Amino acid sequence: MPRDDGTINNTDRKTLNTAILASSVPDAFADFADDADIGADGAPTARTYYYDDVHLNAAGHAIALGIIAPVVAGLR
């Protein structure tokens, strides 16, 4: 998830996400990066989906659930 609180460099985040996606280690991966509402750079400044520059609000959690649920269901 992107952050705009100055603690995480989004370029480093993207590099790490790319490495994880290319890895054979995780059984599954819920990828938020392609979601323009909660995963894009600058998304945390949108108070529609974030309480602050880090934490999702209820609307943001609803989007996250829509991304996570099918991934978890596929693990059964």
C-alpha positions in Angstrom: 0.0 0.0 0.0 1.3 3.5 -0.8 2.1 5.9 2.0 2.3 9.6 1.9 3.6 10.1 5.4 7.2 10.4 4.4 8.3 7.1 6.0 8.4 4.8 2.9 9.7 5.7 -0.6 7.1 4.6 -3.2 9.9 3.7 -5.6 11.2 1.2 -3.0 7.7 -0.1 -2.4 7.3 -0.8 -6.1 10.7 -2.5 -6.4 9.8 -4.8 -3.4 6.4 -5.6 -4.8 7.9 -6.5 -8.2 10.4 -8.8 -6.4 7.6 -10.5 -4.4 5.5 -11.0 -7.5 8.4 -12.6 -9.3 9.2 -14.9 -6.3 8.0 -18.4 -5.9 7.8 -18.0 -2.1 4.2 -16.7 -1.5 1.3 -19.1 -2.0 -0.8 -16.1 -3.0 -0.5 -12.3 -3.3 -3.2 -9.7 -3.0 -2.0 -6.9 -5.2 -3.3 -3.5 -4.4 -0.9 -1.6 -6.7 -3.2 -1.7 -9.7 -6.2 -0.2 -7.8 -6.3 3.5 -8.6 -8.4 4.3 -5.5 -6.2 2.7 -2.8 -3.0 1.4 -4.5 -1.7 4.2 -6.7 0.9 6.8 -5.6 -0.8 9.7 -4.0 -3.9 7.6 -3.2 -3.5 8.1 0.6 -4.3 11.8 0.3 -7.8 10.9 -0.9 -9.9 11.1 2.3 -12.6 9.2 0.5 -10.6 6.0 1.2 -8.1 7.0 3.9 -8.4 8.4 7.4 -4.9 9.9 7.1 -1.9 9.3 4.9 -1.6 5.6 6.0 -4.8 4.0 7.3 -7.8 2.9 5.2 -11.3 4.0 6.3 -14.4 1.8 5.8 -14.7 2.6 2.1 -11.0 1.8 1.6 -11.4 -1.4 3.5 -14.3 -2.4 1.3 -12.1 -2.1 -1.8 -9.3 -4.0 0.0 -11.7 -6.8 0.9 -12.7 -7.0 -2.8 -9.1 -7.6 -3.7 -8.2 -9.9 -0.8 -11.3 -12.2 -0.7 -10.8 -13.9 -4.1 -7.1 -14.5 -3.3 -7.9 -16.1 0.0 -10.8 -18.1 -1.6 -8.3 -19.5 -4.1 -6.2 -20.9 -1.3 -8.8 -23.5 -0.3 
